[in-house]
Amino acid sequence: MTGEQKHTTIRVSTITRDKIAQIAEQEGRPMTAVIDDAVSDYEHKKFVQACAAAVARTQADPEAWADYLAETAIFDNAVADGLEPEDFSHLTPQEHDENRSGRHLAD
């Protein structure tokens, strides 16, 4: 089995195709890479939304929220290294995952 991915054709409006082509042109990347990244970003957005909804449900239950806070308080001592937390909000989800896995972004 090879590592090569199979490709298919999908129908999109000409407006969407033109937007993808414009982004690809500006970034010097293939249109498929733009689409792949857009889908990855969408998946990440949906994951974050699901996490936020789960937290909201937990917060709505005072007993569950107290349990959550007690459980996470255990980790408060783990960050006593004196270092400031890093801000990764400027990274794409893929770059963030690569950074968390110890891979260098310049690689």
C-alpha positions as MATLAB code, in Angstrom:
seq = 'MTGEQKHTTIRVSTITRDKIAQIAEQEGRPMTAVIDDAVSDYEHKKFVQACAAAVARTQADPEAWADYLAETAIFDNAVADGLEPEDFSHLTPQEHDENRSGRHLAD';
ca = [
       0.000    0.000    0.000;
       1.372    3.398   -0.947;
       1.138    6.592    1.097;
      -0.490    8.392   -1.811;
      -3.995    9.659   -1.180;
      -6.755    9.086   -3.674;
      -8.580   12.089   -5.060;
     -12.139   12.708   -6.127;
     -14.212   15.458   -7.646;
     -16.761   17.470   -5.712;
     -19.244   20.012   -6.951;
     -19.008   23.514   -5.536;
     -20.422   26.784   -6.742;
     -18.269   28.797   -9.103;
     -18.128   31.524   -6.444;
     -16.637   29.077   -3.934;
     -14.247   27.652   -6.533;
     -13.084   31.181   -7.395;
     -12.535   32.005   -3.709;
     -10.479   28.846   -3.232;
      -8.471   29.612   -6.365;
      -7.810   33.178   -5.188;
      -6.587   32.005   -1.773;
      -4.424   29.321   -3.394;
      -2.936   31.886   -5.778;
      -2.205   34.366   -2.987;
      -0.565   31.702   -0.836;
       1.183   29.865   -3.655;
      -0.424   26.567   -2.674;
      -2.592   24.031   -4.462;
      -6.343   24.458   -4.160;
      -6.565   21.032   -2.529;
      -4.248   22.201    0.278;
      -6.498   25.210    0.889;
      -9.553   22.943    1.069;
      -7.769   20.429    3.321;
      -6.786   23.213    5.732;
     -10.290   24.709    5.670;
     -11.823   21.340    6.584;
      -9.224   20.816    9.322;
      -9.962   24.286   10.731;
     -13.703   23.555   10.617;
     -13.221   20.271   12.461;
     -11.164   22.067   15.112;
     -13.831   24.776   15.445;
     -16.555   22.152   15.929;
     -14.417   20.356   18.534;
     -13.885   23.592   20.478;
     -17.616   24.334   20.302;
     -18.420   20.863   21.639;
     -15.950   21.353   24.491;
     -17.467   24.745   25.332;
     -20.952   23.214   25.343;
     -19.765   20.444   27.669;
     -18.258   23.016   30.050;
     -21.494   25.032   29.934;
     -23.504   21.924   30.811;
     -21.158   21.224   33.704;
     -21.366   24.823   34.924;
     -25.160   24.616   34.870;
     -25.024   21.839   37.472;
     -23.577   23.340   40.692;
     -22.586   19.956   42.112;
     -20.885   18.846   38.881;
     -19.113   22.216   38.597;
     -17.832   21.958   42.187;
     -16.551   18.446   41.441;
     -14.840   19.701   38.277;
     -13.157   22.596   40.107;
     -11.998   20.287   42.888;
     -10.587   17.836   40.370;
      -8.743   20.456   38.335;
      -7.357   22.145   41.476;
      -5.017   19.161   41.758;
      -3.165   20.447   38.710;
      -2.625   23.943   40.130;
       0.587   22.814   41.833;
       1.902   21.302   38.609;
       2.464   24.723   37.061;
       4.658   26.075   39.842;
       7.658   26.196   37.516;
       7.576   30.013   37.406;
       7.260   30.144   33.626;
       4.608   32.215   31.907;
       2.191   30.239   29.752;
       2.861   30.485   26.048;
       0.272   32.006   23.730;
      -0.374   29.726   20.764;
      -3.530   31.485   19.551;
      -1.763   32.680   16.391;
      -1.114   29.112   15.230;
      -3.290   27.044   12.961;
      -4.703   23.900   14.587;
      -2.132   21.793   12.731;
       0.759   24.016   13.864;
      -0.589   23.953   17.415;
      -0.711   20.127   17.370;
       2.806   19.953   15.939;
       4.069   22.354   18.603;
       2.413   20.350   21.397;
       3.918   17.123   20.080;
       7.414   18.592   20.375;
       7.985   19.091   16.673;
       9.579   22.361   15.730;
       7.539   24.604   13.465;
      10.607   25.396   11.373;
      11.094   21.717   10.451;
];
